[in-house]
Structure formats: C-alpha cells, structure tokens
Amino acid sequence: MGKFVECVPNFSEGKDAAKIEAIVNAAALIPGVVILDVEKDPDHNRTVLSFIAPLETAVDAAFAAAKKAAELIDLNHHKGEHPRMGAMDVVPFIPILDTPAEECVKLAGTLAEKIGRELNIPVYLYDLAARREDRRDLAKVRKGQFEGLKEEIGKNPDRVPDFGPDKIHPTAGAVAIGARKQIINFNVNLNAIDMDFSKNLAKKIRTSGGGLPNLRAKEIFLESKKQVQISTVLTDYKTTSIKRVMDEIEKEIKPRGIEVTDTELIGLTTQESLINYATESIKVSNFNPETQILENRFLKLTSMWQFGVNMIIEALSNTDPTPGGGSAAGIAGAMGCALGQMAIGISVRSKKLEESKRQVFYQINAGVSGLKQRLQNLINEDCKAFDKFMEVRKLPKESPERKSEMQKALKQAAEVPLLTARTAAAAIVELNKCGGISPSVISDYKSAKYLLETAIKCAAENVFINIEMIEDKEFCEKMT
C-alpha cells in the first residue's frame, strides 16, 4: 500500500452551501482523494474540510480547492468570529499510518510554491514546515488577519511571504501552509454573555498566557446562540488532554455560577483522545485500549477492506431475497469504476505524462467518480425496489389495490437495473477515452471494463425477468 496523508484545509466561508460544495468537489475529483468530513460553522463563517490522499495527488487536491476558493470567496466582504487572512486560510498536511512527517513538510513546500506561482497568492509556511522560527506559531503568522496583513505586506520585512508576491491578493488574501501533528479543535460553550470574563478566561488557560501547555484558546461570542464560546486548539493532546482543559475551565467558571451548556469537536479527532478522556474521567487504572476495546480486537482480526468484502459475499450468499442479482450488478459496476479510477490515478503519477494529458485524466476520473457514486446508490435502490414488491405481494389477494400496486412495484424493479446497465455503459464510454494508461496497470484497466460489461449483463437479466410479469406492453417495449 502506498503512503497517504491527511489534509485539513480551512476556508473562510461557512454559510453559502453552494460555494462550500464547489470547493469540496474540486478536491474530491482528484484521483485517490477520500473526503472524510466537512464541518461548516456559520458563526465562525468557516468550513473545515478533512480528506486523505496518496502522497502523489495530495498537492493537486489541495491546490484545486485553493483555486476554487480564490474564485468564489472575497475577503473584503467576509465577516466571522474566527481569525482569517485568506479565502483558503490554512492548509495543514498531517502524517497518517506509516507516512513520516518529513513527507508532509515536502508537500507543504510544493503546494506553497504552486499557489504562489500560479494563483499569485502570498504563502507563509508554518509549524513543522516553517522556514523561520518565528513562523512556527500559526497565530503569529495570521496576526492582524486579512485587513492587518494588507497594510503591512510589502512594507514590513518581517511579513515577506515564503512564496508568492510580496503583496496581498486583493480578494483571496494570503494562506498559511504547514505540516503538523494531529490536533484537536475543541469548543466549550458557556451559559454566559460576559465577554470581559471570557477574554480573561481564555488568556488564563492558554499557553501564551501562562496556562496549560500546548493549548491555544480564544473567546468568541456566538451571535446565533447569544452565548460565549471558549474556542481551543489542543496542539498536543497527550500533554494537555480534553479532560484537563474541561477541568481548568470549570474551575474558573463555577465560582461565578456559570455552567458549560455543551461542547463541540470540530472536524475529526483521534480515538485515543476520547479514550483518554473516558479513562481519566472514570479513573480507570491499567487500561489497554488495544486489548480491552471490543471493536479494536475485532478489527485486528482482518483488514477493513477484507472485512467489507466478506460482508458483501455473506449478504449475497444467504437466502434473503435482497441483495440479489440487481444489487450484484451495481456492485460489479461500482467495482469496475473504482478499478478504473485506480488505473487512472497511477497513470497520472508518471513524470513523463504531459500536463494537458494529466488534466484530461482528471476530467475522466471526475466523470467515472460520479458514475461510481450513482451505481453505489443503485445498489440500495435495487434492494428497496424488490423489497417493495415483496411487501405489496403480502397484501390480501382480495384487496382491490393489490394488482395495481404489484404492477407499479414491478415497473420500479425493472427500471432500477436498466438504469444500472445504462450507468455502467456510460462508465465504459468514459474509460474508453483514456489514452496512455500506464503499462503497469493496463490489466487493471481492462479488468475494470470487464467488470462493467458484467454489470450490464447482470442488470439486463434482472430487467428481463421483471418485464415478463408486467402487463403494460407499451412500457415493456420501451424497456427493451
């Protein structure tokens, strides 16, 4: 298995669903990208996107999102509670599995150079990727936000960017790109409106104010809730845990009769941090999550993809009527699309591939990705259609609506596999556009098309068996 990284770009838009979707889709269309989470916050007016990607395409995905954000977001008209200096405000690369942090530092530098050169946006490298010691801290890099940086950049030598022009982008601002460990974005909402107290509280608990180590904290007033929020970032949750942050906040608020109404975990967090909170709270001793958590023991028995395969095979082999042949057709088609995407994804890594051809591959991959998702949806639709038919069949034979309802259900049961066949055929058309597939994956590319052909044949059989029982001959003629 190749190496992967997590990327968590933050965008200065948390309200406009259409803009957010366009930015997320721009990253999702790059081969190998898996979207993990999209966290939208209208009060902060900010979206946190989390995705994983192979090392080879992670930069392309982050760049695609940056480009789309620069097209859609104008910071001159942006207001929100969260500090920001850019349309795509911050982009951290985070090592996962066995990927070393050094790889993330390289990715940060590559992305920074590309954004600076092609989008004319000034870029500052931070945290592990920082090339100046005073830029390790993101808060220092973003000091003054968009408006303050606009006044200083080009005049103050300390604000010269690492890449890109020494001037602010008129609408997209600037961006901080870095490499870092896993952090936890943890917000604590209080039943209070006193911002002076909240400001002092945030200062008292954060590292820079002499408080807890490896903790950033800021007071925010949530207009939608009419309450104060202490927004924190745990930059090393093993040193300062969620439990310790909560204890410190509650120690300060209880004498004033203030209570925590709720808390928020923004984006993804680690299982370890939540287990640590639970074990600290109930004071468990000698606890080993690897051996004492049922799910962890179970997952160690097999890899996740093998587990998924086994579940599918078992579902098809039992005597339940669904999933059946129609769903199997959808599964074969989705597998064909996925295998085709793999072949495309490996092909675009070739350094010999022309950039124009790489862009064509990206477009083909986007089309196949959409068809794969449609086939995945049709797997469930086929089950629902047949289950509906079986449900109608159970109506009393003397029921006046039984026959008409059965005919209606049969039509649906025929229409779904026909759509599956057409979608698989469309995927073959897309894959046939690929010229220059890497020789190392040509067998996978051909196998992808064989799977799609199988999907068409299986789906057609399910169309035929259903129309045999449909009395509407005009409908049947259209289907065939």
C-alpha positions in Angstrom: 0.0 0.0 0.0 1.3 3.5 -0.9 1.7 6.3 1.6 -1.2 8.6 2.5 -1.6 11.9 4.3 -4.5 13.7 5.8 -5.1 17.3 4.7 -7.4 19.7 6.6 -7.8 22.9 4.7 -9.9 25.7 6.4 -11.9 28.1 4.2 -13.3 31.5 5.1 -16.9 30.5 4.2 -19.4 28.8 6.5 -22.8 30.0 5.2 -23.1 29.6 1.4 -23.7 25.9 0.8 -23.2 26.2 -2.9 -19.7 27.7 -2.6 -18.7 25.2 0.0 -19.9 22.3 -2.1 -18.0 23.6 -5.1 -14.8 23.9 -3.1 -15.1 20.4 -1.6 -16.0 18.9 -5.0 -12.8 20.5 -6.6 -10.7 18.4 -4.2 -12.9 15.3 -4.3 -12.4 15.0 -8.1 -8.7 14.4 -7.9 -7.8 10.7 -8.1 -7.3 8.9 -4.8 -8.9 11.6 -2.6 -11.4 10.4 0.1 -13.4 13.1 1.8 -13.6 12.3 5.5 -15.5 15.3 6.9 -16.9 18.7 6.0 -17.5 20.9 9.1 -19.5 24.1 8.4 -19.9 26.8 11.1 -22.0 29.9 10.2 -20.9 31.8 13.4 -17.2 31.4 12.6 -18.1 31.7 8.9 -15.7 29.0 8.3 -15.5 25.5 6.8 -13.1 22.8 7.8 -12.5 20.1 5.1 -10.8 16.9 6.0 -9.6 14.4 3.4 -7.0 11.8 2.9 -5.0 11.3 -0.3 -1.9 9.5 -1.7 1.3 11.5 -1.5 1.3 11.7 -5.3 -2.1 13.6 -5.6 -2.5 15.4 -2.2 -1.0 18.6 -3.5 -3.2 18.5 -6.6 -6.3 18.1 -4.4 -5.3 21.0 -2.1 -4.4 23.2 -5.0 -7.7 22.5 -6.8 -9.6 23.5 -3.6 -7.4 26.6 -3.2 -8.1 27.7 -6.7 -11.8 27.3 -6.4 -11.8 29.1 -3.0 -9.9 32.0 -4.6 -12.5 32.2 -7.4 -15.5 32.2 -5.0 -14.5 34.0 -1.8 -13.9 37.7 -1.4 -12.4 38.5 2.0 -13.4 42.2 1.5 -17.0 41.0 2.2 -16.3 38.3 4.7 -17.2 38.6 8.4 -16.9 35.8 11.0 -15.8 35.2 14.5 -12.7 33.1 13.5 -9.4 34.8 12.7 -8.6 34.6 9.0 -6.2 36.0 6.4 -7.2 34.0 3.3 -10.0 32.5 1.3 -8.3 29.2 1.8 -6.9 30.3 5.2 -4.8 27.5 6.4 -3.7 24.1 4.9 -2.0 21.6 7.2 -0.7 18.3 6.0 -0.8 15.6 8.7 1.1 12.2 8.6 -1.1 9.1 9.0 -0.2 5.4 9.2 3.5 5.0 8.4 3.9 8.3 6.5 6.8 10.2 8.0 6.3 13.9 8.9 9.1 14.8 6.5 6.9 13.9 3.6 4.3 16.3 4.8 6.9 19.1 5.0 7.8 18.4 1.4 4.2 18.5 0.3 3.7 21.8 2.1 6.6 23.4 0.3 5.4 22.0 -3.1 1.9 23.4 -2.6 3.2 26.7 -1.3 5.3 27.2 -4.4 2.5 26.2 -6.7 -0.1 28.5 -5.1 2.3 31.4 -5.0 3.3 31.0 -8.7 0.0 30.1 -10.3 -2.6 31.9 -8.2 -0.4 34.9 -7.2 -1.4 34.4 -3.5 1.3 35.1 -0.8 2.1 31.9 1.2 3.5 31.5 4.7 4.9 28.2 5.8 4.2 27.3 9.5 4.6 24.7 12.2 6.9 21.8 11.1 7.2 23.3 7.6 8.2 26.7 8.8 11.5 28.1 7.4 11.7 30.8 10.0 11.4 30.1 13.8 9.0 33.0 14.3 6.6 31.4 11.9 6.1 28.1 13.6 3.1 29.5 15.5 0.1 29.9 13.3 -1.3 32.7 15.4 1.8 34.8 14.8 1.6 34.2 11.1 -2.0 35.2 11.0 -1.6 38.2 13.3 -3.6 41.2 12.1 -5.7 39.0 9.8 -6.6 40.0 6.3 -7.0 43.6 7.0 -3.8 44.0 9.0 -1.7 42.0 6.6 -2.9 44.1 3.7 -1.4 47.1 5.4 1.9 45.6 6.3 2.8 43.2 3.5 5.2 44.9 1.0 6.3 47.4 3.7 7.4 45.3 6.7 10.4 42.9 6.0 9.0 40.5 8.7 5.9 40.0 6.6 7.6 39.0 3.4 6.0 35.7 2.3 7.9 32.4 1.8 6.3 32.1 -1.7 4.3 34.2 -4.0 4.1 38.0 -4.4 5.1 40.4 -1.6 1.6 41.9 -1.7 -1.9 40.8 -0.6 -4.2 39.1 -3.1 -7.0 41.6 -3.5 -9.8 39.1 -2.7 -8.2 35.8 -1.7 -5.7 37.4 0.8 -2.9 35.1 1.9 -2.6 31.4 3.0 -0.7 29.6 5.7 0.5 26.1 4.7 2.1 23.7 7.1 2.8 20.2 8.3 1.8 19.3 11.8 0.8 16.5 14.2 -2.8 15.6 14.9 -4.5 18.4 16.8 -7.9 18.7 18.4 -10.3 21.7 17.8 -12.4 21.7 20.9 -15.0 24.4 21.7 -16.7 24.9 25.1 -20.0 26.8 25.1 -20.9 28.7 28.3 -24.3 30.0 29.6 -22.8 33.4 29.8 -22.5 36.7 27.8 -19.8 38.4 29.7 -17.0 38.9 27.1 -14.6 40.5 29.6 -14.6 37.5 31.8 -14.4 35.2 28.8 -11.4 37.1 27.5 -9.6 36.7 30.8 -10.6 33.1 31.0 -9.2 32.3 27.5 -6.0 34.1 28.3 -5.6 32.4 31.7 -5.8 28.8 30.3 -3.8 29.2 27.1 -0.1 28.6 26.9 0.8 32.2 25.9 -1.0 33.5 29.0 0.9 31.2 31.3 -1.7 28.5 31.4 -1.8 24.9 30.1 1.0 23.7 27.8 0.3 23.2 24.1 -3.1 25.0 24.2 -4.5 27.8 22.2 -7.7 29.5 23.4 -9.8 32.4 22.3 -13.1 33.9 23.4 -15.9 34.1 20.8 -19.4 35.4 21.1 -21.9 33.2 19.3 -24.5 35.5 17.9 -26.8 32.7 16.8 -26.9 31.3 20.4 -26.4 34.5 22.3 -23.7 33.0 24.4 -19.9 32.9 24.9 -17.7 30.2 23.5 -14.1 29.3 24.5 -12.6 28.0 21.3 -9.5 25.9 22.0 -6.9 24.0 20.0 -5.0 21.2 21.7 -1.8 21.1 19.7 -0.5 18.1 21.8 -3.4 16.3 23.3 -1.1 13.8 25.0 0.4 16.7 27.1 -2.8 18.6 27.6 -5.9 16.4 27.4 -9.5 17.3 26.7 -10.3 16.4 30.4 -7.6 18.7 31.6 -9.0 21.6 29.5 -12.5 21.0 30.8 -11.3 20.8 34.4 -9.4 24.1 34.1 -12.4 25.9 32.6 -14.8 24.5 35.2 -12.5 25.5 38.0 -12.7 29.1 36.8 -16.5 29.3 36.0 -18.0 27.5 38.9 -17.4 30.3 41.5 -19.3 32.6 39.2 -22.3 30.3 38.8 -21.5 29.7 35.1 -22.1 26.3 33.5 -21.0 24.5 30.3 -24.0 24.1 28.1 -22.3 21.9 25.6 -19.0 21.3 23.8 -18.0 20.8 20.1 -15.4 18.8 18.4 -14.6 20.5 15.1 -13.6 18.2 12.2 -12.0 14.8 13.0 -10.4 13.8 16.2 -8.5 10.7 17.3 -9.9 7.7 19.1 -7.0 7.9 21.6 -8.0 11.4 22.8 -11.6 10.3 23.5 -10.5 7.1 25.2 -8.1 9.2 27.3 -11.0 11.5 28.4 -13.1 8.5 29.4 -10.4 6.8 31.3 -9.4 10.0 33.1 -13.0 10.7 34.0 -13.8 7.4 35.5 -10.2 6.9 36.8 -9.6 3.5 35.2 -6.2 2.0 36.0 -4.1 -0.3 33.8 -6.4 0.2 30.8 -5.2 -1.1 27.5 -7.4 0.1 24.6 -5.7 -2.4 22.1 -6.9 -5.4 24.1 -9.9 -4.1 26.1 -12.0 -2.4 23.5 -14.1 -4.9 21.6 -14.0 -3.1 18.3 -10.2 -2.8 18.3 -9.8 -6.5 18.9 -12.3 -7.3 16.2 -10.6 -5.0 13.6 -7.3 -6.6 14.3 -8.6 -9.9 13.1 -8.8 -8.7 9.5 -8.1 -5.6 7.4 -11.0 -3.3 6.8 -11.3 -3.9 3.1 -11.3 -7.7 3.6 -14.0 -7.3 6.3 -16.1 -5.3 3.8 -15.6 -7.9 1.1 -16.7 -10.7 3.5 -19.8 -8.8 4.5 -20.8 -8.4 0.8 -20.2 -12.0 0.0 -22.2 -13.1 3.0 -25.1 -10.8 2.2 -25.3 -12.2 -1.4 -24.9 -15.8 -0.3 -27.7 -16.0 2.3 -31.3 -16.9 1.4 -32.7 -13.4 1.9 -34.2 -12.1 -1.3 -32.1 -8.9 -1.1 -29.5 -8.1 -2.1 -29.9 -10.1 -5.3 -28.8 -10.0 -8.9 -29.7 -6.4 -9.5 -27.6 -5.3 -6.5 -24.8 -7.6 -7.6 -24.8 -5.8 -10.9 -24.5 -2.5 -9.2 -21.6 -3.8 -7.0 -19.8 -5.1 -10.1 -20.3 -1.8 -11.9 -19.0 0.2 -8.9 -16.0 -2.1 -8.6 -15.3 -1.5 -12.3 -15.4 2.3 -11.8 -13.2 2.0 -8.8 -10.6 -0.1 -10.5 -10.7 2.3 -13.5 -10.0 5.2 -11.1 -7.1 3.3 -9.6 -5.6 2.8 -13.1 -6.1 6.5 -13.9 -4.7 7.6 -10.5 -1.5 5.6 -11.0 -1.2 6.8 -14.6 -1.3 10.5 -13.6 1.7 10.0 -11.3 4.0 9.4 -14.3 6.5 12.3 -14.6 6.6 11.7 -18.4 2.9 12.5 -18.7 2.2 15.8 -20.3 0.2 18.3 -18.2 -2.5 18.6 -20.8 -3.0 14.8 -20.7 -2.9 14.9 -16.9 -5.8 17.3 -16.9 -7.8 15.1 -19.4 -7.2 12.2 -17.0 -8.6 14.3 -14.1 -11.7 15.1 -16.1 -12.2 11.4 -17.0 -11.7 10.5 -13.3 -14.3 13.1 -12.3 -16.8 11.5 -14.7 -16.1 8.0 -13.5 -16.3 9.1 -9.9 -19.8 10.4 -10.4 -20.9 7.3 -12.2 -19.4 5.1 -9.4 -21.5 7.0 -6.8 -24.6 6.6 -8.9 -24.0 2.8 -9.1 -23.5 2.7 -5.4 -26.8 4.4 -4.9 -28.5 2.0 -7.3 -27.3 -1.0 -5.2 -29.6 0.2 -2.4 -32.3 1.3 -4.8 -32.5 -2.2 -6.3 -32.9 -3.7 -2.8 -35.6 -1.1 -2.0 -37.5 -1.8 -5.3 -37.6 -5.6 -4.7 -38.4 -5.2 -1.0 -41.4 -3.0 -2.1 -42.6 -5.7 -4.5 -42.4 -8.3 -1.8 -44.3 -6.1 0.6 -47.1 -5.5 -1.9 -47.3 -9.2 -2.6 -48.2 -9.7 1.0 -51.5 -7.7 0.6 -54.6 -9.9 0.8 -55.5 -11.4 -2.6 -58.9 -9.9 -2.3 -57.5 -6.4 -1.8 -58.6 -4.2 -4.8 -55.3 -2.3 -5.0 -53.1 -5.4 -4.8 -52.8 -6.0 -8.5 -52.1 -2.3 -9.5 -49.6 -1.9 -6.7 -47.8 -5.1 -7.7 -47.6 -3.8 -11.3 -46.3 -0.5 -10.1 -43.6 -2.2 -8.0 -42.6 -4.5 -10.9 -42.0 -1.5 -13.1 -39.8 0.1 -10.5 -38.0 -3.2 -10.1 -37.3 -3.2 -13.8 -36.4 0.5 -14.1 -33.6 0.3 -11.5 -31.5 -2.4 -13.1 -32.0 -0.8 -16.5 -30.5 2.4 -15.0 -27.7 0.3 -13.6 -26.9 -1.1 -17.0 -27.0 2.4 -18.6 -24.8 3.8 -15.9 -22.2 1.0 -16.4 -22.3 1.6 -20.1 -21.6 5.3 -19.6 -18.6 4.4 -17.4 -17.2 2.2 -20.2 -17.5 5.2 -22.6 -15.6 7.3 -20.1 -12.8 4.8 -19.6 -12.5 4.3 -23.4 -11.4 8.0 -23.6 -8.2 7.0 -21.7 -5.2 7.0 -23.9 -1.8 6.5 -22.3 -2.7 4.3 -19.4 0.4 3.2 -17.6 1.6 -0.3 -18.8 1.9 -1.3 -15.1 -1.9 -1.1 -14.7 -3.2 -2.0 -18.2 -4.5 -5.3 -16.8 -6.4 -3.4 -14.1 -7.8 -1.0 -16.7 -9.0 -3.9 -18.9 -10.5 -5.7 -15.8 -12.4 -2.5 -14.9 -14.1 -2.6 -18.3 -14.8 -6.4 -18.0 -16.5 -5.7 -14.6 -18.6 -3.0 -16.2 -19.6 -5.3 -19.0 -20.6 -7.9 -16.4 -22.7 -5.3 -14.6 -24.6 -4.6 -17.9 -25.3 -8.3 -18.5 -26.4 -9.0 -14.9 -28.6 -5.9 -14.8 -30.2 -6.8 -18.2 -31.2 -10.2 -16.8 -33.0 -8.5 -13.9 -34.8 -6.2 -16.4 -36.0 -9.2 -18.5 -37.3 -11.2 -15.5 -39.4 -8.3 -14.2 -40.9 -7.3 -17.5 -42.1 -10.8 -18.1 -44.7 -10.1 -15.3 -45.6 -6.6 -16.4 -48.9 -6.3 -18.3 -48.3 -2.9 -19.7 -46.9 -3.9 -23.2 -46.1 -0.3 -24.2 -43.9 0.0 -21.1 -42.2 -3.3 -21.8 -41.4 -2.3 -25.4 -39.8 1.0 -24.1 -37.7 -1.0 -21.7 -36.4 -3.4 -24.3 
